Amino acid sequence: MLRQSVSRLGSATGSFFASSQQARSLHGGVGFIGLGNMGASMARNLVQNAEVGKKVPVTVFDLNKESVAKLVEVGAKAADSVAELARTSSVIVTMLPATAHVRGTLLGDQGVFKNAPKGALIIDSSTIDPLASRDFYAAAKEHGHEFLDAPVSGGVTGAFAGTLTFMVGGDDATLNRAKPVLNAMGRNIVHCGPSGAGGITKLCNNLSLAISMVGTCEAMALGKRLGMDPAKLASVMNTSTARCWSSDSYNPVPGVMPNVPASKGYVGGFGSALMEKDLTLAMELANNIKARLPLGSGAHQLYGLLCEQGLGDKDFAVVYEFLMKSSNKK
């Protein structure tokens, strides 16, 4: 059973710097690599946090210079390369799309591991192959660094509000050192177990999320096609046995909820291509141990189809729009 240890803002720890180890961990500054829909908000919260960005420099890097410029406007420093950022940071957070991006960022002559100061802490919040995370943990140790896999749950809204949940894999002492940074970006920290356990937990979470989103979209589309008011149907589902996050917090029907991607043209959320990537990883892990995922397989095929239809950049709730348009063609 995964051993869990949950830390919340406002808990008995009192201060982010309750221990001298935590205080020392930030003395060289914090670096953040990957300023996409999630990473930009996470980095901004670090910059604006009273116990992190107001005390030590936060340096950012992304290939998108516009994203970097927006963080500089709120107080971040810009690095021209991964190597430059690594040399000036004692704690480095990565938030990247896929395993290959993380590998390219951490390894190699211009990567984080070779350029960071000895004893650096690297926190990877990307959702990637957990087996690769274990390899990165071992490589970090070889270079004299510490490493955590710490993917997140909470979506773009949680990243913006600083209420993310971090699912962490790694050593106890390393997690304790990382808490000032994680607390600046999230509300909950769950220690899932050794290296790789954070990624396993995240993939299982997203497997369930994809299935529930597809089910919610199918139900809402059927109701709409049969003449139901989507808002009325959603209100019943959200107080009945069909209630789930995909319905009551992230409803996929435009206009039912404000400030969610569905009401913004399915822009700015968790891309369908990213969900397809996570489901691919989950399917690969399941195949390795010969586990059956019948509903997961169906969701994986559907998100693959969305990507083939050019909807990979749209939020993963776009399944609803796809179903409605498919129905209208018949």
N, C-alpha and C positions, 0 to 999 in steps of 0.2 A: 504494500500500500504506500502511495506517495505520502511522505511526511510533510505536513503543512505548518507553516508558521506565518501568521498574518500580522502585518504592521499597518496601522491606520494613522492618518494625520490626527493630531490632537490626542494621541495615546499617552500612556504614562512615561514615554521617553522624554516628553517635554520639549526638548530642543533637538534640532537636527544634529547638533554637535555635542551630544551628550557624552560622547567618548572622544578621547584625544586621537584615537586611531582614525575616526571619521574626519576630524578636523584636518589632520595631516594629509589625508587622501586627496584633498582639493588644493593643496598649497601651490601646485603648478598650474592650476586652471583646468577648465573643462573644455573638451572638444566635442563637436557634434557633426557627424557626417551623414548626409541624406536629408534634404529639405523638401520632401514631397508633401502630400496632403496631411499625413500624420506627423512627419518629422519637423515640419516648419512650426507647427503649434507646440510640439514638445520642446524644441529649442527655444522658442519664445518664452515659454514658462520658466526655463532654466535662467535665461537672461534676466527676467523680471523678478525672480525669486529672491527674497531678502537674505536668505542664508547661503545662496549660491552665487547668482549673477551680480548681486550687490557687493559681494566680498572678493570674488576672484573673477578673472576674465573668462568669458565664454567665447570660444573661437569656432566658426562654422565653415563648412566646405560643401559645395554641391556643384555639379557641372552646369546647373542652371544659375547663371549669374544674377538674374532678376530675383530669384529666391534668396540668394545670399544678400543682395542689396537691401531687401526688406528687413532682414534680421539685423543688419548693420544699423539701420534707422532706429531700432529700438535698443541699441547698445552693444550688440555683438561685434566681435572682431572677425575679419575675413582672412582666410588662408587661401593661397594660390594653388595649393596641392595637398594631397593627403599627407605626404611626408612632412610638409611644413607644419600642418596642424598637429601631427603626432609629436613632433619635437618640442612643442610648446604646451603640451597638455599632460597632466598626470592621470586624468580620467577621460576616457574617450567613449562616446556613445555612437553606435551605428544604427541607422534605420533605413534599410535598403530593400529593393524589390525581391531579390532572389539569391539563392545560394551562390551562384557564380559571381554576383556583384560583391557579396561579402568576402568571398575568397580573394578576389582581385584587390580588394581594399586592405585586407589584413596581411596578406602574404606578399612576397617579392621584395626586391631591393627598395622600392618606393612605397612599400606598405607600412601599415601601422606597427607591426611587431618589430621590424628592423629599425624603425626611426623613433619610437617612443622611448622616453627615459626608463631605465631599469625600474621595475616595480610598478609600472603603470597598470591601471585597471581598465580593462576593455569590457564594455557592456553592449552586447549585440541584441537589439530589440526587433530585428527583422524576423519574419516568419520563414524559416528555412528548414532544410533537412536536418533533423536532430543528430543523425550520425555525423554530419559535417561539423555540427557544433562541438561534438566530442573531439573531433580532430583539431578544431581551433583551440579548444581548451588545452590539449596536449602541446600544441605548437606554442601557445602563449607561455606555458610553463618552461619550455625549452629556452625561450628568450628572456626568462626572468620576470614575466608579467603575470597578472591574474585575469581570469576571464569568466564571464557569466553569460549564459543565454537567457534573455529576459524579454520574450515577446509579450505583446500587450493585447488587452481586450478593452473595448469601449468605443471603438470607432473614432471618426473625425470629431464628433461632438465631445467625446471624452478627452481626446487629445487637446482640443481647444480649451475645455473647462479645467484641465488638469486633474481629471477624475479617473484616469486609466487604472486598470488592474494589471500588475506585472506578474507574469508566471515565470519564476526564476529557477534555473538549473545551475548548480555549482556548489562551492564550499560555503559553510556557515560563516567563517571569518570574512570571506570575500563579500558575501551579501551584506554583512554588517557594515563593511567599509563603503558599500555602494548606496546605502540607505539615504544619505543626504541628497544625492542626485535623483534617485527614484522617487523619493517623497516630493521633490519639487515638480514632478511631472504627473504624479498619480495619487490615488487615494488608498489603494490596497496593494500590498506586496505579499505574494504567496510563494513560499519556498517549496517547490514541487519535488525536489530531490537532487540527485547528482547531475553533473553535466549532461545536457540533452533532455532532461525531464521537463524543462520549461517549454521546449519546442514540441515535445510529444503532447503535453497538455493543450497547447495552443491549437495543434492540428486536430485533436479530438473535439475541441470547442468549435472550431470552424466547420468541421464535418457536420456537427449537429446544427450549427447556424445555417449552413447552406440548405440542409434538408427542411428546416423549419421555414426558411424564407420561401422556398419553392412551394411548400404546402400552403403558406399564407397567400402567396400570389395566385395559386390555383383556386383557392376558396373565394378570394376577393374577385377574381375575374369571372368565376362562375356566377356569383351573386350579381355582379354588375350586368352580365349578359341576360340574366333572368329578371332584370328590372329593379334590383335592390339599390337603395341609396348606400354608397360605399361607407359613408360616415356612420350611418345607422348600423350597418352590418359590423363594422369595426367595433362600435361601442358594445355590441352584444358579445362579439368574440372576446373582447378584452375584459369582460366580466364573467366569462364562462370557461368551459374546459379547453377551448382553443387558444386561450391566452398564452402569448409568448412574446419575447422581445421584438421579434420581427413584425408583430402586429401592434403591440401597445407602445413601443418606443421608437419604431423605425418603419412605420407603415408604408407599404410599397405603392399605394394608390395616390396619385397627385391630388393635393388639396385636402386630404384627410387630416394630415398633421402639418403644421408650419415648420419651417427650418430643418426639414429632412431632405435628403437628395431627391426623393420622388417629387417633391413640390418645387424643385429647382431644375427640372429637366434631367434628373438623374446625374447631375454633375456635382463633383466635389466630394464624393463619398469613397467607399471601398470598391475599387474597380472590379468588374466581372472577370477580367483577365487575372487579377490577383487571387480572386476566389478560385478560379480554375486551376491556378498554380498550386494553391494550398490543397485542393482536392486531389490533384495529381500526386503530391507528396504523401497524402494520407493513403491513397490507393496503393502506392509503391510500398509503404510500410506494411499495409495489410497483406499485400501479396507475399512479402518476405516471410511472414509468419502464417500464411495460408488462412487468413481471417476473411470471412465473407462480409461484404458491405453492399447489400442489394440496393438500398435507398441511396447510399453514398455514390454508388456507381451511376445510378440514374441522374443524380444531381450533377455529377462530374460530366456526363455526356451533355446535359442541357447547357451548362456553362461553356463547354467547348463549342457547342453550336452557336451560342451568343457571340463568342469570339470570332467564329467563322463568318458571322453576319455583320461584323464590323462594330459590335457593341462592347468590345473589351474594355474601352475606356469609361463606359457608363457604369454607374453604381450597380452593385449586384442585385438591387431590388428591381432593376429594369426587366427582370423576368415577367413582371406583371404586364408591362407595355408590350413585350414580345408575345405573350399569350393572347392579349386583346387583339393585336394586329393579325396574328395567325388565325384567330377565330373569324375576324372580319373578312378574310380572304376566301373563306369557305362558302 
